[in-house]
């Protein structure tokens, strides 16, 4: 079950990034970079735990190779397809709140507070999830890639949700942006609430997955 949860998270963020970048004109040109980066950081975060498949075809290949049991494969497939559906739902929800910004077409699209909150929550969760798994887990102890994984998580978030919420993923960044006149009071409140909530949920999930000691 714990491995399936990790597969769900990785697959969700991969497919969520696909949807948000491809469906956002400003980010579409760089969608391949964002999508590849999403896969990379989620493999860094979950590879030591579940193998970091995030792809039913990969799971099939690894199972036929003899490196995954059929029981795990079935659990992975359920998690992966459920993640695809959840990610699609999240993308459609966020995109459904968008309205053309006033002014010239180049002004882009504006989104409501619920979309801001969801975007900030999801990618702050992703950032803290990657930090905890890449930089603090026993299975990744002593690695030299955690800086790359953490930095590229922010890259993914900036491409995927930056056009929606501004892409803070950090309460201190949110405060700085507000003080510099780059964010309004409503954005600041969202940055504080959503970002702290995302970090807390990531920590609680990490502890739940690692009950009884760090897993491999």
C-alpha positions in Angstrom: 0.0 0.0 0.0 2.8 2.4 0.9 4.5 1.8 -2.5 1.2 2.3 -4.3 0.8 5.7 -2.5 4.2 6.7 -3.7 3.3 5.6 -7.3 0.1 7.6 -7.1 1.9 10.8 -6.0 4.5 10.5 -8.7 2.1 9.7 -11.5 -0.3 12.5 -10.3 2.4 15.2 -10.5 3.6 13.9 -13.9 0.2 14.0 -15.5 -0.9 17.2 -13.7 2.2 18.9 -15.2 1.4 17.5 -18.6 -2.1 18.9 -18.5 -1.3 22.3 -17.0 1.7 23.1 -19.3 0.1 21.8 -22.5 -3.1 23.7 -21.8 -1.4 27.0 -20.8 -0.2 28.8 -23.9 2.6 30.7 -22.1 4.1 27.4 -20.9 3.3 25.1 -23.8 6.5 25.7 -25.7 8.5 24.5 -22.7 6.1 21.7 -21.8 8.7 19.0 -22.7 11.2 20.4 -20.2 8.6 20.7 -17.5 7.2 17.2 -18.0 10.7 15.7 -18.1 11.6 17.6 -15.0 8.5 16.4 -13.2 9.4 12.8 -13.9 12.9 13.4 -12.8 12.1 14.9 -9.4 9.5 12.3 -8.7 11.9 9.5 -9.5 14.5 11.1 -7.2 11.8 11.3 -4.5 10.2 7.9 -4.8 12.6 5.7 -6.7 14.2 4.3 -3.5 10.7 3.5 -2.2 8.6 2.1 -5.1 11.1 2.0 -8.0 9.5 5.2 -9.4 7.6 3.7 -12.3 4.8 6.2 -12.7 3.9 4.4 -15.9 1.9 1.2 -16.3 4.0 0.1 -19.2 7.2 0.4 -17.1 5.5 -1.5 -14.3 4.7 -4.3 -16.8 8.2 -4.4 -18.1 9.7 -4.5 -14.6 7.3 -7.2 -13.6 8.1 -9.4 -16.6 11.7 -8.8 -15.8 11.1 -10.4 -12.4 11.9 -7.3 -10.4 8.3 -6.6 -9.3 5.7 -9.1 -8.0 2.3 -9.3 -9.8 0.6 -8.3 -6.6 2.6 -5.1 -6.5 2.1 -4.6 -10.2 -1.7 -4.7 -9.8 -1.5 -2.2 -6.9 0.7 0.1 -8.9 -1.6 0.0 -11.9 -4.6 0.9 -9.8 -2.7 3.8 -8.2 -1.3 5.0 -11.6 -4.7 5.0 -13.3 -6.4 6.6 -10.3 -3.7 9.3 -10.3 -4.3 10.0 -14.0 -8.0 10.5 -13.3 -7.3 12.7 -10.2 -4.8 14.8 -12.1 -7.1 15.3 -15.0 -9.8 16.4 -12.6 -7.5 18.9 -11.0 -6.4 20.4 -14.3 -10.0 20.7 -15.5 -11.1 22.3 -12.3 -8.3 24.9 -12.4 -8.7 25.6 -16.1 -12.4 25.9 -15.6 -12.0 28.9 -13.3 -9.9 30.8 -15.8 -11.3 33.9 -17.5 -9.6 36.2 -20.0 -7.8 39.1 -18.4 -9.1 42.6 -19.3 -7.0 44.3 -21.9 -5.1 42.9 -24.9 -5.0 39.2 -25.6 -1.4 39.1 -24.4 -2.6 39.9 -20.9 -3.4 36.2 -20.5 -5.9 34.5 -18.2 -6.9 35.1 -14.6 -8.0 32.4 -12.1 -10.0 32.5 -8.9 -8.8 32.0 -5.3 -9.7 28.3 -5.2 -7.4 27.7 -8.2 -4.6 29.7 -6.6 -4.9 27.8 -3.4 -5.0 24.4 -5.0 -2.0 25.2 -7.2 0.1 26.5 -4.3 -0.9 23.6 -2.0 -0.1 20.9 -4.6 3.4 22.2 -5.5 4.4 23.2 -2.0 3.4 19.6 -1.1 5.5 18.4 -4.0 8.5 20.5 -3.0 8.4 19.4 0.7 7.8 15.8 -0.4 10.9 15.9 -2.6 13.0 17.6 0.1 12.0 15.0 2.7 12.6 12.0 0.4 15.6 13.2 -1.4 17.4 14.9 1.5 16.3 13.3 4.8 15.3 9.7 4.0 17.5 6.8 5.0 17.2 5.3 1.5 18.7 8.4 -0.1 21.2 9.2 2.6 24.5 10.7 1.4 23.3 11.3 -2.2 24.6 14.2 -4.2 21.4 14.9 -6.3 19.1 16.4 -3.7 19.8 20.0 -4.7 19.0 19.2 -8.3 15.8 17.4 -7.3 14.7 20.3 -5.1 15.5 23.0 -7.5 13.8 21.3 -10.4 10.7 20.8 -8.4 10.4 24.5 -8.3 11.0 24.7 -12.1 8.2 22.2 -12.6 5.8 24.2 -10.4 6.7 27.5 -12.1 5.9 26.1 -15.5 2.8 24.2 -14.4 1.1 26.5 -11.9 3.0 29.8 -12.0 0.7 31.3 -14.5 -2.2 30.5 -12.2 -1.0 31.5 -8.7 2.3 33.2 -9.2 4.2 30.2 -8.1 5.5 31.0 -4.6 5.6 27.6 -2.9 7.2 29.3 0.0 5.5 31.7 2.6 8.7 33.8 2.8 8.7 34.3 -1.0 5.0 35.2 -0.7 5.7 37.8 1.9 8.6 39.2 -0.1 6.5 39.4 -3.3 3.8 41.2 -1.3 6.2 43.8 0.1 7.7 44.4 -3.3 4.3 45.0 -4.8 4.3 41.8 -6.8 1.3 40.2 -5.0 -1.9 41.6 -3.5 -3.1 40.9 0.0 -5.4 38.0 -1.2 -2.4 36.3 -2.8 -0.4 36.7 0.4 -3.1 35.0 2.5 -3.2 32.2 0.0 0.6 31.8 0.0 0.6 31.6 3.8 -2.3 29.2 4.2 -1.8 27.0 1.2 2.0 26.7 1.5 2.1 25.9 5.2 -0.8 23.4 4.6 1.1 21.7 1.7 4.3 21.4 3.8 2.4 20.0 6.8 0.6 17.4 4.7 3.8 16.3 3.0 5.5 15.9 6.4 2.5 13.9 7.8 2.5 11.6 4.8 6.2 11.1 5.0 5.9 10.0 8.6 3.0 7.7 7.8 4.8 6.0 5.0 7.9 5.6 7.2 6.2 4.4 10.3 8.4 1.9 12.1 11.6 3.4 10.6 12.7 4.7 7.2 11.9 2.3 4.4 14.6 1.4 1.8 
